[in-house]
Amino acid sequence: MAWASSRDWYVDHIEQEEWPALTYNRDTLPVPDNRVPRVTSADIRNWDEFDPARHPFAWDEAEDARLRSLVREWVPPVLSGMAGWWQGERWCESQVDAVLRERYGTWAWGWSWCYRDGGPIGNWVSGPSSVTTPDETAERVVAALLEWREWLERTARRFAELAPPPDASPEDRSWHLERACVRLVTHALDSGADNAWRGQASIVLGWFLTSTGMDRAEAELAVERAIGGRFKSWVHPERTLIESVGEDLAVGLTGHAPYQEHHERAALEDLHDRY
């Protein structure tokens, strides 16, 4: 990988004349980060962009080796460190992120969504913390990508299990939605997320509702109305609060209060509670 000189002036020692250095705009450099569009908030909340069923992912030894090679190419030969405000490490993370999204699609965005920022990823923390040697950095990137893919696939399975039957009555749909909300908030909490876990819970709930066929704007509004600032960072909510949010979501979408402790649903309760 070529590294551009940071000199402001080039001195022609033969002619002893000073010429202005070649300048460049970082936004136009032919690097991955400039080839791939930025991921927007709307993209992140669009389940179609992340649904594993829509985005096949083939992984084998050859792909593993190829990705490691691509990552190593963007690891700086000399790290910036604290003295340089980790600029090289952050730049590397940005290029690797673009490489992954360019190669696999938008769904790969979450490979660096660390638990410290409300995500489910533990194999990658940040550029300053995770970019080291080329081999170590490549190892972390591969592990984080596979961790993210596994989490998406597990999340998709939960959606399928929790979805109300297509022919459910409003009362039955309310029960399914309340139970789904409780389980998916717990799903976010169990991911290891700390600081901004509530953001993950909101995104996952919106994904779930759209996976059942609901309009995305309607789903986002329903989730916002149900949560309404009731979840706090760094605070693990009480079970009663989670269930209250679930009930509010269900009532808001169906107009019916969900059944409680209904014996006909005992088997389904046991299925969901196995997690």
NORMOZI-V776574 format. One record per backbone hydrogen bond with DSSP energy under -1.0 kcal/mol. NH is the residue of the N-H (numbers start at 1). CO is the residue of the C=O. If there is no record, write none. Layout:
nh=NH co=CO
nh=NH co=CO
This chain:
nh=10 co=19
nh=12 co=17
nh=13 co=11
nh=16 co=12
nh=17 co=12
nh=19 co=10
nh=21 co=8
nh=28 co=25
nh=31 co=29
nh=34 co=31
nh=35 co=32
nh=36 co=32
nh=44 co=40
nh=45 co=41
nh=46 co=43
nh=49 co=46
nh=50 co=47
nh=51 co=47
nh=54 co=51
nh=64 co=60
nh=65 co=61
nh=66 co=62
nh=67 co=63
nh=68 co=64
nh=69 co=65
nh=70 co=66
nh=71 co=67
nh=72 co=68
nh=73 co=69
nh=74 co=71
nh=75 co=72
nh=85 co=82
nh=86 co=81
nh=87 co=84
nh=90 co=86
nh=91 co=87
nh=92 co=88
nh=93 co=89
nh=94 co=90
nh=95 co=91
nh=96 co=92
nh=97 co=93
nh=98 co=94
nh=99 co=95
nh=100 co=96
nh=101 co=97
nh=102 co=98
nh=103 co=99
nh=104 co=100
nh=105 co=101
nh=108 co=105
nh=109 co=106
nh=111 co=108
nh=113 co=110
nh=114 co=112
nh=115 co=121
nh=117 co=114
nh=118 co=115
nh=119 co=114
nh=121 co=113
nh=130 co=126
nh=131 co=127
nh=137 co=133
nh=138 co=134
nh=139 co=135
nh=140 co=136
nh=141 co=137
nh=142 co=138
nh=143 co=139
nh=144 co=140
nh=145 co=141
nh=146 co=142
nh=147 co=143
nh=148 co=144
nh=149 co=145
nh=150 co=146
nh=151 co=147
nh=152 co=148
nh=153 co=149
nh=154 co=150
nh=155 co=151
nh=156 co=152
nh=157 co=153
nh=158 co=154
nh=159 co=155
nh=160 co=156
nh=161 co=157
nh=162 co=158
nh=163 co=159
nh=168 co=165
nh=173 co=169
nh=174 co=170
nh=175 co=171
nh=176 co=172
nh=177 co=173
nh=178 co=174
nh=179 co=175
nh=180 co=176
nh=181 co=177
nh=182 co=178
nh=183 co=179
nh=184 co=180
nh=185 co=181
nh=186 co=182
nh=187 co=183
nh=188 co=184
nh=189 co=185
nh=190 co=186
nh=192 co=189
nh=194 co=115
nh=197 co=194
nh=199 co=196
nh=201 co=197
nh=202 co=198
nh=203 co=199
nh=204 co=200
nh=205 co=201
nh=206 co=202
nh=207 co=203
nh=208 co=204
nh=209 co=205
nh=210 co=206
nh=211 co=207
nh=213 co=210
nh=214 co=209
nh=219 co=215
nh=220 co=216
nh=221 co=217
nh=222 co=218
nh=223 co=219
nh=224 co=220
nh=225 co=221
nh=226 co=222
nh=227 co=223
nh=228 co=224
nh=230 co=227
nh=235 co=232
nh=242 co=238
nh=243 co=239
nh=244 co=240
nh=245 co=241
nh=246 co=242
nh=247 co=243
nh=248 co=244
nh=249 co=245
nh=250 co=246
nh=251 co=247
nh=252 co=248
nh=253 co=249
nh=254 co=250
nh=255 co=251
nh=265 co=262
nh=266 co=263
nh=269 co=265
nh=270 co=266
nh=271 co=267
nh=272 co=268
nh=273 co=269
nh=275 co=272
